[in-house]
């Protein structure tokens, strides 16, 4: 039997799938079209490049589903989490990374692996034989997307995703802004001061919302409709849903005290998170935007402390595509009509860097088992990975399927054993159960492969 595995796409899912398969002994060809063929959002030809944000979100593996997913990936020898830990930046309870150093390290590790060959160039047709994983992400090339659509017979599903701006740190006015993580979260002083905060009064907030609503926005092509993912809404869309929406979202003023004016409680706060290890770049947290460039500069410079902000990158909007996975994929993540092809990552309808990498990890391990004549069951649904793969391969309603982050609502309910649990106890019960089940799954998989 052919012991080679081909993977299309060098993002989070493709890189993790390649690593898992190569570490298990397979020869892997990882096909990446960049830098030969670029995309709107990517800035380099590096593998594992982070686009929208530099954060893997919460690292709390006892109270948060995505933190639990971090734990599972570390337990499974995940490359993405290892490189994230190596290039972590102070971010309170979140796992944020120096995005350039992270991608460079992922690229170096994969290119140096004796069983991985990185193949440059675009693949435009569905492969007809061999073992393949398609992990091309939400920015799948037009030609390959058309080939997938022709095979599945399904209309392309899509939503629009937005990117937050990045600012040069030395252009922020620290006489108006201050450093503090929300609720002073973190074990060290560096972590407790990981964010830069820009306060707004009620008057300033109202003026900002007025300007935001009036700003010139990116328009879509005729016939396109914008189905945004709720976890990554442009700030203008949030403002259109109500003037106070931003103040209860990314601009919430809770857990913060203005060091420059402790007696005055801000009406709203804009937070910036460090984007690189040098601390020279900061991204505006939750400020994905579809404003045109000129309007962005004018509106964002209304934020106190950012009046003279210099931008390393302005925000933007791009079209993301994903499969109707509950209808098209089997429980092994294989395309039902072409079972030699697996899909992984955001194209399957999971949302987020970690979720994408996790589905790559599973696709890689499932492919290894199939190629080597084994049969590997996916992790049970009471694990974070199991909950995600169950959701995308049949747990979700195909008629209403939309991208989804990992969350405890995807897990089988916890038995309260006759008493009502508080939220913290309930979440801890979810994570305790998941960790035990995931370790058992890893152990069984190792035993079956021996």
PyMOL commands that set and color helices and strands:
alter all, ss='L'
color gray80, all
select helices_A, chain A and resi 12-23+65-75+79-86+99-112+137-139+142-152+169-171+182-184+189-192+202-214+230-232+235-240+246-248+293-300+325-328+345-348+353-371+384-395+398-400+408-410+423-449
alter helices_A, ss='H'
color red, helices_A
select strands_A, chain A and resi 4-8+27-32+55-58+88-89+94-97+116-120+132-134+157-168+177-179+195-200+268-274+281-289+311-313+316-322+334-335+338-343
alter strands_A, ss='S'
color yellow, strands_A
deselect
rebuild
show_as cartoon
